[in-house]
Amino acid sequence: MAIAKNVTALAAVLCLSTFRAAADEPPATVIDGASADTVLKPGDVLVKFLGPTTKTDLGEKVVQGGQKVIKRLRESFHRELKKGDPNALHTILYLGRGQTADTRGTTGPQDAHVGLFKLEVHDGHLFQVYRPKDASLAAAAAKVAEAWATPNRMKYKLPVGPVRFAYFGPAAKKDALDYGKNAARVGGPPDVKAMFCSEFVVAVYQAAIVERQLAKNARLDARHVTMPLGVNLQASHTSPFAFHSHLIEAVAKKQWQRVGDVLVKKH
């Protein structure tokens, strides 16, 4: 009972702080699966926050637990990571027609995996919507995400890695090259057994970017892999908070745009 009360209290605090931060912004557009394409486009990155009537499921409680760790570490984050909102709970990639590539379970955390899900499973939640200025890149990332998510092969893992080291260094470049070489592979890179939400979204974008670089140079090695703002971090060491921070920086540098906010409601 005490645990349940603490979770409820935490949700209330996060919800209030999210709405205060958004008080000077236009109201969220209410969408469902049928109307989503009037606002969203394939490749859009959706950063999830609690809504006014959110019902937090078990999978989201797991993510909240990871965010607690991130909040404790945030004082040691580098400059870019101070721009994000630690209330960001989750990230998903929109594919079109009310469908998303997501990391979640059908009955709870025990069966959570990377897969294709309806947007409406997030009924009651708010999302900030981010879109790269390069429309062809967004479409390519959506294509990679659908290929990787379709067979439900990759499992879900907790986002509790050393987020403060999520910069795009040698290890990140090596990972990105692996993603790019497996961009079209159904089920994703065979050596990657599990991903968490922001890791998956960053990885599919990096795969699409490196796939382009490989098309120009088939002998590309990891040292020469480059990554634009927004996704220039190590996918396996990121988090919703860290990714959100990089997206905000990319918007400020006009490489991405913040489309607005949407509130998902079942039809």
ZAPAZA-227115 format. One record per residue (C-alpha): x, y, z; residue in three letters; residue number from 1; chain. Coordinates in steps of 0.02 Angstrom, whole numbers, plus 50000, padded with zeros to 5 digits. Layout:
REM residues N
+-------+-------+-------+-----+-----+---+
!    px !    py !    pz !   r !   k ! c !
+-------+-------+-------+-----+-----+---+
!     X !     Y !     Z ! ala ! NUM ! A !
...
+-------+-------+-------+-----+-----+---+
***
This chain:
REM residues 267
+-------+-------+-------+-----+-----+---+
!    px !    py !    pz !   r !   k ! c !
+-------+-------+-------+-----+-----+---+
! 50000 ! 50000 ! 50000 ! met !   1 ! A !
! 50141 ! 50120 ! 50045 ! ala !   2 ! A !
! 50227 ! 50085 ! 49879 ! ile !   3 ! A !
! 50067 ! 50119 ! 49783 ! ala !   4 ! A !
! 50044 ! 50285 ! 49875 ! lys !   5 ! A !
! 50223 ! 50336 ! 49837 ! asn !   6 ! A !
! 50202 ! 50296 ! 49652 ! val !   7 ! A !
! 50040 ! 50396 ! 49646 ! thr !   8 ! A !
! 50122 ! 50544 ! 49732 ! ala !   9 ! A !
! 50270 ! 50539 ! 49613 ! leu !  10 ! A !
! 50153 ! 50536 ! 49464 ! ala !  11 ! A !
! 50059 ! 50687 ! 49530 ! ala !  12 ! A !
! 50219 ! 50788 ! 49555 ! val !  13 ! A !
! 50284 ! 50745 ! 49382 ! leu !  14 ! A !
! 50118 ! 50788 ! 49303 ! cys !  15 ! A !
! 50107 ! 50958 ! 49388 ! leu !  16 ! A !
! 50286 ! 51006 ! 49345 ! ser !  17 ! A !
! 50258 ! 50956 ! 49163 ! thr !  18 ! A !
! 50105 ! 51065 ! 49148 ! phe !  19 ! A !
! 50190 ! 51213 ! 49232 ! arg !  20 ! A !
! 50334 ! 51200 ! 49108 ! ala !  21 ! A !
! 50211 ! 51201 ! 48964 ! ala !  22 ! A !
! 50099 ! 51340 ! 49033 ! ala !  23 ! A !
! 50156 ! 51471 ! 48906 ! asp !  24 ! A !
! 50143 ! 51354 ! 48757 ! glu !  25 ! A !
! 49994 ! 51320 ! 48642 ! pro !  26 ! A !
! 49876 ! 51184 ! 48705 ! pro !  27 ! A !
! 49908 ! 51006 ! 48648 ! ala !  28 ! A !
! 49816 ! 50940 ! 48496 ! thr !  29 ! A !
! 49705 ! 50794 ! 48541 ! val !  30 ! A !
! 49728 ! 50646 ! 48423 ! ile !  31 ! A !
! 49682 ! 50463 ! 48410 ! asp !  32 ! A !
! 49741 ! 50327 ! 48293 ! gly !  33 ! A !
! 49625 ! 50381 ! 48154 ! ala !  34 ! A !
! 49670 ! 50566 ! 48160 ! ser !  35 ! A !
! 49856 ! 50551 ! 48201 ! ala !  36 ! A !
! 49912 ! 50575 ! 48020 ! asp !  37 ! A !
! 49835 ! 50750 ! 48018 ! thr !  38 ! A !
! 49972 ! 50804 ! 48139 ! val !  39 ! A !
! 50109 ! 50672 ! 48135 ! leu !  40 ! A !
! 50223 ! 50607 ! 47997 ! lys !  41 ! A !
! 50324 ! 50446 ! 47983 ! pro !  42 ! A !
! 50489 ! 50467 ! 48073 ! gly !  43 ! A !
! 50423 ! 50589 ! 48203 ! asp !  44 ! A !
! 50502 ! 50565 ! 48374 ! val !  45 ! A !
! 50374 ! 50572 ! 48515 ! leu !  46 ! A !
! 50437 ! 50610 ! 48690 ! val !  47 ! A !
! 50311 ! 50552 ! 48820 ! lys !  48 ! A !
! 50251 ! 50641 ! 48977 ! phe !  49 ! A !
! 50111 ! 50609 ! 49100 ! leu !  50 ! A !
! 49943 ! 50679 ! 49048 ! gly !  51 ! A !
! 49802 ! 50752 ! 49156 ! pro !  52 ! A !
! 49714 ! 50584 ! 49176 ! thr !  53 ! A !
! 49860 ! 50465 ! 49147 ! thr !  54 ! A !
! 49845 ! 50285 ! 49203 ! lys !  55 ! A !
! 50024 ! 50227 ! 49230 ! thr !  56 ! A !
! 50049 ! 50044 ! 49183 ! asp !  57 ! A !
! 50184 ! 49927 ! 49248 ! leu !  58 ! A !
! 50299 ! 49959 ! 49102 ! gly !  59 ! A !
! 50293 ! 50147 ! 49130 ! glu !  60 ! A !
! 50332 ! 50123 ! 49315 ! lys !  61 ! A !
! 50490 ! 50033 ! 49263 ! val !  62 ! A !
! 50538 ! 50183 ! 49156 ! val !  63 ! A !
! 50499 ! 50301 ! 49300 ! gln !  64 ! A !
! 50619 ! 50202 ! 49407 ! gly !  65 ! A !
! 50755 ! 50228 ! 49277 ! gly !  66 ! A !
! 50718 ! 50414 ! 49273 ! gln !  67 ! A !
! 50746 ! 50424 ! 49461 ! lys !  68 ! A !
! 50924 ! 50364 ! 49432 ! val !  69 ! A !
! 50947 ! 50493 ! 49296 ! ile !  70 ! A !
! 50885 ! 50633 ! 49409 ! lys !  71 ! A !
! 51011 ! 50584 ! 49543 ! arg !  72 ! A !
! 51151 ! 50593 ! 49415 ! leu !  73 ! A !
! 51099 ! 50750 ! 49324 ! arg !  74 ! A !
! 51216 ! 50865 ! 49419 ! glu !  75 ! A !
! 51362 ! 50776 ! 49334 ! ser !  76 ! A !
! 51288 ! 50787 ! 49159 ! phe !  77 ! A !
! 51380 ! 50888 ! 49029 ! his !  78 ! A !
! 51310 ! 51051 ! 48960 ! arg !  79 ! A !
! 51193 ! 50980 ! 48827 ! glu !  80 ! A !
! 51105 ! 50864 ! 48949 ! leu !  81 ! A !
! 51050 ! 51008 ! 49061 ! lys !  82 ! A !
! 50927 ! 51065 ! 48927 ! lys !  83 ! A !
! 50810 ! 50916 ! 48940 ! gly !  84 ! A !
! 50661 ! 50884 ! 49052 ! asp !  85 ! A !
! 50692 ! 50744 ! 49179 ! pro !  86 ! A !
! 50504 ! 50712 ! 49177 ! asn !  87 ! A !
! 50520 ! 50634 ! 49004 ! ala !  88 ! A !
! 50462 ! 50455 ! 49028 ! leu !  89 ! A !
! 50477 ! 50369 ! 48860 ! his !  90 ! A !
! 50513 ! 50394 ! 48675 ! thr !  91 ! A !
! 50431 ! 50313 ! 48525 ! ile !  92 ! A !
! 50444 ! 50328 ! 48336 ! leu !  93 ! A !
! 50289 ! 50362 ! 48233 ! tyr !  94 ! A !
! 50269 ! 50257 ! 48075 ! leu !  95 ! A !
! 50105 ! 50324 ! 48005 ! gly !  96 ! A !
! 49924 ! 50264 ! 48004 ! arg !  97 ! A !
! 49916 ! 50268 ! 48193 ! gly !  98 ! A !
! 50058 ! 50143 ! 48212 ! gln !  99 ! A !
! 50220 ! 50162 ! 48309 ! thr ! 100 ! A !
! 50383 ! 50069 ! 48337 ! ala ! 101 ! A !
! 50393 ! 50055 ! 48525 ! asp ! 102 ! A !
! 50467 ! 49958 ! 48671 ! thr ! 103 ! A !
! 50332 ! 49892 ! 48786 ! arg ! 104 ! A !
! 50241 ! 49735 ! 48840 ! gly ! 105 ! A !
! 50067 ! 49671 ! 48807 ! thr ! 106 ! A !
! 50040 ! 49610 ! 48985 ! thr ! 107 ! A !
! 50176 ! 49705 ! 49079 ! gly ! 108 ! A !
! 50366 ! 49719 ! 49092 ! pro ! 109 ! A !
! 50388 ! 49531 ! 49091 ! gln ! 110 ! A !
! 50350 ! 49518 ! 48904 ! asp ! 111 ! A !
! 50411 ! 49691 ! 48851 ! ala ! 112 ! A !
! 50497 ! 49696 ! 48682 ! his ! 113 ! A !
! 50533 ! 49804 ! 48530 ! val ! 114 ! A !
! 50381 ! 49792 ! 48418 ! gly ! 115 ! A !
! 50243 ! 49877 ! 48321 ! leu ! 116 ! A !
! 50104 ! 49952 ! 48427 ! phe ! 117 ! A !
! 49953 ! 50063 ! 48404 ! lys ! 118 ! A !
! 49977 ! 50244 ! 48460 ! leu ! 119 ! A !
! 49818 ! 50229 ! 48563 ! glu ! 120 ! A !
! 49901 ! 50113 ! 48689 ! val ! 121 ! A !
! 49966 ! 50278 ! 48760 ! his ! 122 ! A !
! 49790 ! 50339 ! 48797 ! asp ! 123 ! A !
! 49793 ! 50493 ! 48909 ! gly ! 124 ! A !
! 49977 ! 50536 ! 48886 ! his ! 125 ! A !
! 50054 ! 50695 ! 48820 ! leu ! 126 ! A !
! 50192 ! 50692 ! 48690 ! phe ! 127 ! A !
! 50312 ! 50824 ! 48629 ! gln ! 128 ! A !
! 50337 ! 50796 ! 48442 ! val ! 129 ! A !
! 50507 ! 50820 ! 48359 ! tyr ! 130 ! A !
! 50543 ! 50807 ! 48172 ! arg ! 131 ! A !
! 50708 ! 50822 ! 48076 ! pro ! 132 ! A !
! 50715 ! 50956 ! 47942 ! lys ! 133 ! A !
! 50776 ! 50820 ! 47822 ! asp ! 134 ! A !
! 50612 ! 50737 ! 47772 ! ala ! 135 ! A !
! 50699 ! 50596 ! 47677 ! ser ! 136 ! A !
! 50798 ! 50552 ! 47834 ! leu ! 137 ! A !
! 50638 ! 50541 ! 47936 ! ala ! 138 ! A !
! 50561 ! 50424 ! 47807 ! ala ! 139 ! A !
! 50719 ! 50316 ! 47804 ! ala ! 140 ! A !
! 50721 ! 50304 ! 47995 ! ala ! 141 ! A !
! 50539 ! 50250 ! 47996 ! ala ! 142 ! A !
! 50581 ! 50114 ! 47868 ! lys ! 143 ! A !
! 50724 ! 50050 ! 47977 ! val ! 144 ! A !
! 50615 ! 50053 ! 48133 ! ala ! 145 ! A !
! 50478 ! 49951 ! 48049 ! glu ! 146 ! A !
! 50602 ! 49821 ! 47987 ! ala ! 147 ! A !
! 50684 ! 49803 ! 48158 ! trp ! 148 ! A !
! 50522 ! 49800 ! 48257 ! ala ! 149 ! A !
! 50413 ! 49687 ! 48150 ! thr ! 150 ! A !
! 50471 ! 49514 ! 48212 ! pro ! 151 ! A !
! 50467 ! 49560 ! 48399 ! asn ! 152 ! A !
! 50644 ! 49488 ! 48412 ! arg ! 153 ! A !
! 50729 ! 49615 ! 48523 ! met ! 154 ! A !
! 50683 ! 49617 ! 48707 ! lys ! 155 ! A !
! 50666 ! 49769 ! 48821 ! tyr ! 156 ! A !
! 50804 ! 49820 ! 48940 ! lys ! 157 ! A !
! 50807 ! 49951 ! 49078 ! leu ! 158 ! A !
! 50882 ! 50122 ! 49034 ! pro ! 159 ! A !
! 50999 ! 50127 ! 49183 ! val ! 160 ! A !
! 51170 ! 50138 ! 49100 ! gly ! 161 ! A !
! 51300 ! 50275 ! 49130 ! pro ! 162 ! A !
! 51203 ! 50414 ! 49043 ! val ! 163 ! A !
! 51335 ! 50546 ! 49079 ! arg ! 164 ! A !
! 51450 ! 50460 ! 48953 ! phe ! 165 ! A !
! 51322 ! 50459 ! 48812 ! ala ! 166 ! A !
! 51428 ! 50568 ! 48697 ! tyr ! 167 ! A !
! 51463 ! 50514 ! 48518 ! phe ! 168 ! A !
! 51638 ! 50445 ! 48545 ! gly ! 169 ! A !
! 51733 ! 50294 ! 48475 ! pro ! 170 ! A !
! 51617 ! 50164 ! 48553 ! ala ! 171 ! A !
! 51463 ! 50256 ! 48489 ! ala ! 172 ! A !
! 51537 ! 50266 ! 48313 ! lys ! 173 ! A !
! 51571 ! 50080 ! 48314 ! lys ! 174 ! A !
! 51391 ! 50045 ! 48366 ! asp ! 175 ! A !
! 51322 ! 50164 ! 48235 ! ala ! 176 ! A !
! 51422 ! 50077 ! 48098 ! leu ! 177 ! A !
! 51346 ! 49911 ! 48153 ! asp ! 178 ! A !
! 51173 ! 49988 ! 48147 ! tyr ! 179 ! A !
! 51203 ! 50058 ! 47973 ! gly ! 180 ! A !
! 51265 ! 49892 ! 47905 ! lys ! 181 ! A !
! 51105 ! 49810 ! 47970 ! asn ! 182 ! A !
! 50984 ! 49950 ! 47928 ! ala ! 183 ! A !
! 50880 ! 49841 ! 47812 ! ala ! 184 ! A !
! 50894 ! 49682 ! 47915 ! arg ! 185 ! A !
! 50727 ! 49619 ! 47980 ! val ! 186 ! A !
! 50740 ! 49608 ! 48169 ! gly ! 187 ! A !
! 50889 ! 49726 ! 48178 ! gly ! 188 ! A !
! 51074 ! 49693 ! 48209 ! pro ! 189 ! A !
! 51094 ! 49509 ! 48258 ! pro ! 190 ! A !
! 51216 ! 49550 ! 48398 ! asp ! 191 ! A !
! 51090 ! 49667 ! 48483 ! val ! 192 ! A !
! 50973 ! 49563 ! 48591 ! lys ! 193 ! A !
! 50879 ! 49701 ! 48683 ! ala ! 194 ! A !
! 50852 ! 49890 ! 48681 ! met ! 195 ! A !
! 50761 ! 50020 ! 48783 ! phe ! 196 ! A !
! 50651 ! 50155 ! 48710 ! cys ! 197 ! A !
! 50770 ! 50300 ! 48676 ! ser ! 198 ! A !
! 50909 ! 50180 ! 48627 ! glu ! 199 ! A !
! 50798 ! 50106 ! 48492 ! phe ! 200 ! A !
! 50743 ! 50274 ! 48420 ! val ! 201 ! A !
! 50920 ! 50344 ! 48418 ! val ! 202 ! A !
! 50987 ! 50183 ! 48342 ! ala ! 203 ! A !
! 50864 ! 50179 ! 48196 ! val ! 204 ! A !
! 50906 ! 50359 ! 48154 ! tyr ! 205 ! A !
! 51092 ! 50320 ! 48163 ! gln ! 206 ! A !
! 51063 ! 50167 ! 48054 ! ala ! 207 ! A !
! 50978 ! 50273 ! 47920 ! ala ! 208 ! A !
! 51117 ! 50403 ! 47926 ! ile ! 209 ! A !
! 51259 ! 50278 ! 47917 ! val ! 210 ! A !
! 51171 ! 50180 ! 47779 ! glu ! 211 ! A !
! 51186 ! 50338 ! 47674 ! arg ! 212 ! A !
! 51369 ! 50355 ! 47717 ! gln ! 213 ! A !
! 51400 ! 50173 ! 47670 ! leu ! 214 ! A !
! 51315 ! 50202 ! 47502 ! ala ! 215 ! A !
! 51448 ! 50332 ! 47466 ! lys ! 216 ! A !
! 51592 ! 50234 ! 47542 ! asn ! 217 ! A !
! 51569 ! 50046 ! 47561 ! ala ! 218 ! A !
! 51735 ! 50036 ! 47654 ! arg ! 219 ! A !
! 51684 ! 50163 ! 47786 ! leu ! 220 ! A !
! 51763 ! 50127 ! 47954 ! asp ! 221 ! A !
! 51701 ! 50180 ! 48124 ! ala ! 222 ! A !
! 51828 ! 50321 ! 48142 ! arg ! 223 ! A !
! 51749 ! 50414 ! 47997 ! his ! 224 ! A !
! 51567 ! 50393 ! 48045 ! val ! 225 ! A !
! 51486 ! 50563 ! 48074 ! thr ! 226 ! A !
! 51322 ! 50603 ! 48159 ! met ! 227 ! A !
! 51215 ! 50763 ! 48153 ! pro ! 228 ! A !
! 51142 ! 50852 ! 48303 ! leu ! 229 ! A !
! 50992 ! 50771 ! 48385 ! gly ! 230 ! A !
! 51057 ! 50593 ! 48374 ! val ! 231 ! A !
! 51242 ! 50626 ! 48408 ! asn ! 232 ! A !
! 51254 ! 50520 ! 48565 ! leu ! 233 ! A !
! 51287 ! 50338 ! 48609 ! gln ! 234 ! A !
! 51121 ! 50250 ! 48587 ! ala ! 235 ! A !
! 51155 ! 50114 ! 48716 ! ser ! 236 ! A !
! 51199 ! 50243 ! 48850 ! his ! 237 ! A !
! 51058 ! 50367 ! 48824 ! thr ! 238 ! A !
! 50889 ! 50392 ! 48909 ! ser ! 239 ! A !
! 50728 ! 50488 ! 48871 ! pro ! 240 ! A !
! 50803 ! 50635 ! 48967 ! phe ! 241 ! A !
! 50970 ! 50632 ! 48876 ! ala ! 242 ! A !
! 50888 ! 50611 ! 48705 ! phe ! 243 ! A !
! 50765 ! 50751 ! 48744 ! his ! 244 ! A !
! 50912 ! 50865 ! 48785 ! ser ! 245 ! A !
! 50996 ! 50831 ! 48618 ! his ! 246 ! A !
! 50834 ! 50858 ! 48523 ! leu ! 247 ! A !
! 50812 ! 51028 ! 48607 ! ile ! 248 ! A !
! 50988 ! 51076 ! 48554 ! glu ! 249 ! A !
! 50953 ! 51018 ! 48375 ! ala ! 250 ! A !
! 50796 ! 51125 ! 48371 ! val ! 251 ! A !
! 50895 ! 51276 ! 48431 ! ala ! 252 ! A !
! 51022 ! 51246 ! 48291 ! lys ! 253 ! A !
! 50877 ! 51227 ! 48165 ! lys ! 254 ! A !
! 50918 ! 51048 ! 48116 ! gln ! 255 ! A !
! 50758 ! 50981 ! 48195 ! trp ! 256 ! A !
! 50592 ! 51062 ! 48230 ! gln ! 257 ! A !
! 50472 ! 51045 ! 48375 ! arg ! 258 ! A !
! 50306 ! 51015 ! 48290 ! val ! 259 ! A !
! 50203 ! 51040 ! 48447 ! gly ! 260 ! A !
! 50119 ! 50937 ! 48582 ! asp ! 261 ! A !
! 49988 ! 50801 ! 48561 ! val ! 262 ! A !
! 49873 ! 50719 ! 48687 ! leu ! 263 ! A !
! 49827 ! 50541 ! 48639 ! val ! 264 ! A !
! 49647 ! 50489 ! 48671 ! lys ! 265 ! A !
! 49563 ! 50329 ! 48616 ! lys ! 266 ! A !
! 49429 ! 50353 ! 48484 ! his ! 267 ! A !
+-------+-------+-------+-----+-----+---+
***
